[in-house]
């Protein structure tokens, strides 16, 4: 045997990507059971930066209803889902991956829903709807062992309530999720908003990997599905 081979170190394999994928898979199956999982459209770098940005990656499978999500996550809510016809959600028929703030309380406190939506749209961000919010709070509890927005209200700026209203949600002191239809121009010191980031690509490919995601506090076209020059 060539003696030089004895001093040659075997190449070290980078298992970080495998570990990250396993961690994501464990998270999804912990919340939803053994289900098929759509490929995540966020890049390794975007996922690695989540903790630094105090953000969460959230998965929401298609077609699960609001009542099914509450039952799955053991969330008690004040909504009679059997007879609820006013709450409207977005993208009910597609699996959704999105990024959102990991803050325990909402942001943009004492700003109206109209103002908050305008801020998010200028930054290429989106709002939550009821289904997204349920997936978010379940993910938050998975990571931090408690629910967010306790004694605070949060505007759900995607979807709608009735024709021109907006949903507000939050957990009361008893841990019950409360929902009310509200006015978009309302503001108070206990009401805020939450954003979501939708991936700027359908899937991660060499051609799409460099597309920039939208970021809170950064105005621009990043994250928008289309634009004009």
Steps between C-alpha positions, in 0.01 A plus 500: 500500500619848422601656841370836386149356498522433873529873569222595266184604685168390363288789369259636758143492381280798575187353658348835596252491212390146589463597865299811406269299273449243776426776750239651266346159433482426874333837560231441235425146611488604864217741415317316222593134528639280224392700196659570160705820526542741211854610421596815685557791255732687738875457454745358755636850557154649560422224750838541673432873551163450672629497857715809440194683363275369781273327248325165462450269204137383491333220303127488426365199307228558243128462566512460878208703629511745790315256726728212400808709577363599841425137578845388378678756718259474797411868477176610663337783306189710545395436137207276409670362189197292403300815430782745421462644149655847535869408538677468166847354459755518217665211312296223659585242233881530502764392748664810644849566632553846643725693735371726775615680813579292809402789728264406784298817440381658174676799350368834373306549822255791489498506120188427300461192284497731196834653598659165582390345171645795307834464683519127427405541134772764454749243631373212284348328804159343556262474793363198683158346469334272756653175368848651475463638850409159643804342331716782637383469861547122489854549370568764765381265774707216352812714537428707812243287690247781528254684279575850367272806512373437852267790589592670168299519179645445154354617168472224238577706192458227238163346447210706631204511732164543325544740205705791633595404855814346643554221752681564827620210715687440823513278807320606816626444854338153502688387189196517273550633148255784446394623155296806410408677180628857525555826313821547299538860620490405871813542714581446866800447727424126521446434126778433250577302184714214372663454160593195299771453238410288199800348322605687183514170312287192442793267564871532573694462175832643382298750295285613795728467802632857477156662500468719809227446757310793645613624842326697772611863505644490149298663223535361151376249246653193669238236562243647266358258249507754217581865432536751220784731403 
